Amino acid sequence: MLGFVKVLIVKLSAFGDIIHALPALDDVLARPEVDEVHWLVDSRFAFVTEVLPPQVKVHEIALKGEHPLREIKHTVQKLRAEHFNIALDLQGLIKSAVLARLICSKVYGFDPAVIREKPASWFEASSPAHPDEISIVQQVRRVAQSPWLSDEQVGQAIAYTPPKICKTFDAELPQALQTFKPWVVFNLGGSFATKELPDATWLEAGRMLKEKGFSIVFCWGNAKEEAKAKQLNEAGLGYVLPKRLSTPELCVFFKRSHAVIAADTGILHLAAALGTPTVSFWGPTPCERNAPHGDLDFHIESKPDCGPCIQKTCDNFICMDKIHALDMVKAVLRVQTQGEEHA
């Protein structure tokens, strides 16, 4: 491909999925022939794009707004005028593929073998999957690199590269945090109910960590999580953040944390991309595919016979009961040792 290339990345959502796509973005930005990179995101998740490098131009689309069809028409018209040479559908959904195709005549997407919604592949050139590309990070990098891969490179597996956020942020944190060092973050949320730990497990882990000299800081993203955090903290474990933090505030907060304990959520992936040690627990979603795999990312898997099922609800909810507080605490204690080894 000759000359300068203008690229549109279509990655609409969600929080963690956008973080997963950061190595793919780095691949595109590193191409010498790429002149401009734009990113199309669902307006509900535009806050995540604050971590993108400043040279990336972000466009928002309100797909869940009052007038979605009008919004699509307006966005398509606006972005067609940009005259993109390539669009990369890093979402793998019908809506992302159609949007990309309406905007640009040349669209690259996932192999039908790994795409989330198979009809999406009708609208785009498929990037051949490689059996050794298990992580979603690798699969997304495959799509991002596919316009430039030689025949020889197509047959080689693309390496896993941990997502990294190199951007620096300046934000004020609650003054009360100064009295809670070192702290371990408990993020109670899960994008669906089957990812949530029992309250008893959180309490037991909190008590053991407090005995080891740590304070617990509860991080929350909605009213339900805030209420749950306040209820658990009645045991005197530490501190509940007084508000939902903005993206810059979250980044500063995580950089100052000893470790973050969380399910497969955007919070987990943001913390890991910032280089903060993470302890994550896995049941309904596949660890090998979804988890951050950096040197300071520790995983606890329940491995039930029925999983990973990737289900939002369950009539036989056993996988989170198989996650033990002691294993979470052991992982936090490994953070300092592991960090010294990689210093």
RAZI-V433903 format. One record per pair of residues at least 6 apart in sequence whose ideal C-beta (glycine too) atoms are under 6 Angstrom apart, sorted by the first residue. I is the first residue (numbers start at 1). J is the second residue. Records with the same first field share a line. If there is no record, write none. Layout:
I: J  J
This chain:
4: 35
5: 33  34  85
6: 35  36  84  85
7: 28  34  37  86
8: 38  84  87  104
9: 39  88
10: 40  89  96  99  100
11: 18  21  90  91
12: 41  42  91  96
13: 42  45
14: 45
15: 48  266
16: 266  269
18: 48
19: 163  269  270  273
20: 136  137
21: 90  140
22: 163
23: 137  141  161  163
24: 140  141  144
27: 141  144  145
28: 34  37  144
37: 56
38: 57
39: 56  58
40: 59
41: 49  60
42: 63
43: 60  62
46: 60
47: 247
49: 58
50: 247
51: 165  167
61: 71  75
62: 71
65: 71
76: 102  103
79: 103
80: 103
84: 104
86: 106  147
87: 100  104  107
88: 108  143  144
89: 96  97  100  107  109  124
90: 140  143
92: 110  115  116  120
93: 116  117  120
94: 117  119  120
97: 109  120  123  124
98: 123
100: 107
101: 107  123
107: 124
108: 125  127  143  146  147
109: 124
110: 143
111: 126  127  128  129
112: 118  121
113: 129
114: 129  139
115: 121
127: 142  143  146
128: 154
130: 157
132: 157
133: 139  157  158
134: 288  289
135: 160  289
136: 289
137: 160
138: 158  160
141: 158
142: 158
162: 294
163: 273
164: 273
165: 273  274
169: 248  251  252
171: 248  249  252
173: 253
174: 242
180: 215  238  239
182: 214  258
183: 215  217  257
184: 209  214  216  258  259  332
185: 217  219  257  260
186: 216  218  261
187: 219  262  267
188: 225  228  229
189: 221  225  265
190: 196  263
191: 265
192: 312
194: 284  314
195: 263  264
197: 320
201: 325
202: 232
203: 235
204: 325
205: 325  328  329
206: 216  237
208: 329
209: 329
210: 237
215: 238
216: 237  238
217: 238  239
218: 229  240
219: 241
220: 226  229
221: 244
229: 240
230: 240
233: 240
245: 253
251: 274
254: 271  274  276
255: 274
257: 276
259: 277  279  332  335
260: 271  276  278
261: 279  328
262: 268  280
264: 285  290
268: 278  280
269: 292
271: 278
272: 278  292  294  297
277: 296  335
278: 297
279: 298  328  331  332
280: 299
281: 300  323
282: 301
283: 302  307  319  320
284: 307  308  309  311
285: 308  310
286: 308
287: 299  301
291: 299
295: 342
296: 338
298: 331
300: 323  327
302: 319  322  323
304: 318  319
307: 319
